[in-house]
Amino acid sequence: MMYNYLFIGLLLFIIGLLGSMFVKNMIKVLISIEFMLLGININFVTFATYCDNINFDGYIFALFYIGIGAVELALALYLFYLMYSKKQSDNIEKYSDL
């Protein structure tokens, strides 16, 4: 049963990794990074549920990564807004002068 959750977490992480590497749209890259964080959180909660019955370290790390993901998404969307207002495009290749 534990391996099913680990497989789902790995699958989400790989989808996010491939999406962030091969997609040209900035919003899709941000969503792919969130998929990667979701895969990591699933693995943390799985290990906390099945392997760590005394401490709640996996849950604490998962909540920490959810907070980091929210801050990262807010900052990235703000930077995307600033770049979009300058170039009028959401294609990553147009932002090579950064």
N, C-alpha and C positions, 0 to 999 in steps of 0.2 A: 504494500500500500504506500509506503514511503517513497518508493522508486517512481511511482506515478507522478507524485507532486514534484519530485526532483526533475523528472523529464519535462514536465510542463514549464518549470522555471528555466531549464536549459533551453527549451524551445523558444520561449519568449525572449531570452537573452540573445539567442542567435538571430532571431527575426529583427530585434532592435539593432544588433551590430551590423547586419547586412543592410538594413534600411538606412543607417547613418553613414555607411560607406558609399552606397551606390545611388542615393537619391539626390537630386539637385534642388529640390524645393526646401526652403528653410523651415517651414512649419512641419513638414514631414520628417525632417531630421530631428526636430525637437520631440515629436511624438515617438520617434524611434528610440531616443535616449530615455524617454519615460518608460518604454517597453523594457529596456535593459534594467532600469531600476526596479520595475515590477517583478522581473524574473529573479533579481537578487533578493527582493523582499519575500518572495514565495519560498526561496531556499532557506532564508533565515528563520521564517516561521515554521517550516517543515522540520528543520533541525532542532528548533526549540521545543516543538511538540513531541517529537519521537525520541530525542536523545537527552534533553535537559529538563528533567522534571522538577528540580529544586529551584534553580535560578530562572529568571526571565530574561536572559541576555539576548536571545534571538528576537524576542518581541521588542525589546528596547532598541536594538539596532534597527529593526524594521521601522519603528516610529521615527528614529533619527533619520533614516534615509528618506522617509516620506517628507519630513521637514526640509531636508536638503533638496529634494526634488521640487518641492513647491517654490523654494527660494530661487533655485536654478531656472525654473521655468519663468518665473516673474522677471528675473533679470534678462534672460534671453529674449523674451517677448518685448521688453523695453528697448533692448539693443536692436532687435529686428525692426521695431517701429522707427527708430532713429535712422537706420540704414535705408529702410523703405521710403521714408520721406525724402531722402537725398537722391536715390537712384531710380525710384519708381519701378522696382522689380523685386521678385522674391526668389530669383535664380541665384544660387550660390556662386556661380562662375563670374558674375558681374561684380562681386565684392573682392576681387583679387588684389586690389590696391591697399587692403588693410595690412 
